[in-house]
Amino acid sequence: MAYSLGMTDVEKEGELSAEDERILRFAAHAPRSSSAREEAVRRELGLSPVRFYQRLNVLIDVPEARRRYPLLLSRLDRLRSCRRL
């Protein structure tokens, strides 16, 4: 699970990695409560919540991820834009 925060496997190969797929599938069905979501991230993905959110933030801008999870990534992009204001 050695990811850089810059270029993803998708940008290198044009496909989502298995780990990126797991993160996106999890995010699509994650608990709404932040504490429950963070606990589930640790338990189900084996990642720290910070690492999960970092990867998810990168994936928002990946065209292949956007193509496969358009509603999820549109929602996350809106949330990210609101937080930057």
C-alpha positions in Angstrom: 0.0 0.0 0.0 2.8 2.4 -0.8 1.0 5.3 -2.5 2.3 8.6 -3.4 -0.1 11.5 -2.9 0.6 12.8 -6.4 0.4 10.5 -9.4 -1.9 7.5 -8.9 -1.8 4.1 -10.5 -4.7 5.2 -12.6 -2.7 8.1 -14.1 0.2 5.7 -14.8 -1.9 2.8 -16.3 -5.3 4.2 -17.1 -7.1 1.8 -14.7 -8.0 2.0 -11.0 -5.9 -0.2 -8.7 -7.6 -2.8 -6.6 -6.9 -0.6 -3.5 -8.5 2.4 -5.2 -11.5 0.4 -6.1 -11.9 -0.8 -2.5 -11.6 2.8 -1.2 -14.3 4.0 -3.7 -16.7 1.1 -3.0 -16.3 1.7 0.7 -16.8 5.5 0.4 -20.0 4.9 -1.6 -21.5 2.9 1.3 -19.6 4.3 4.3 -21.5 5.1 7.5 -22.6 8.7 7.8 -21.4 9.2 11.3 -17.8 10.3 11.2 -16.7 8.2 14.2 -18.4 5.1 12.8 -16.9 5.8 9.4 -13.4 6.2 10.8 -13.7 2.9 12.8 -14.9 1.1 9.7 -12.0 2.5 7.7 -9.6 1.0 10.1 -11.4 -2.3 10.4 -12.4 -2.9 6.7 -9.7 -1.1 4.8 -6.8 -1.4 7.2 -6.0 2.3 6.7 -5.8 5.2 9.0 -8.7 7.7 8.5 -6.1 10.4 7.4 -4.7 8.1 4.7 -8.2 7.1 3.6 -9.2 10.8 3.1 -5.9 11.6 1.4 -6.4 8.8 -1.2 -10.1 9.8 -1.6 -9.1 13.4 -2.2 -6.7 12.3 -5.0 -9.2 10.0 -6.5 -11.8 12.9 -6.9 -9.6 14.3 -9.7 -8.9 11.0 -11.5 -11.0 10.7 -14.7 -11.3 6.9 -14.5 -12.6 7.1 -11.0 -15.0 9.9 -12.0 -16.3 7.8 -14.9 -17.0 4.7 -12.7 -18.3 6.5 -9.6 -19.8 9.8 -11.0 -22.4 10.4 -8.3 -20.1 9.7 -5.4 -17.2 11.8 -6.8 -19.5 14.7 -7.8 -20.8 14.8 -4.2 -17.3 14.6 -2.7 -16.0 17.3 -5.1 -18.9 19.6 -4.0 -18.0 18.9 -0.3 -14.3 19.6 -1.0 -15.2 22.9 -2.7 -17.3 24.0 0.2 -14.5 23.3 2.6 -12.0 25.4 0.7 -14.1 28.5 0.8 
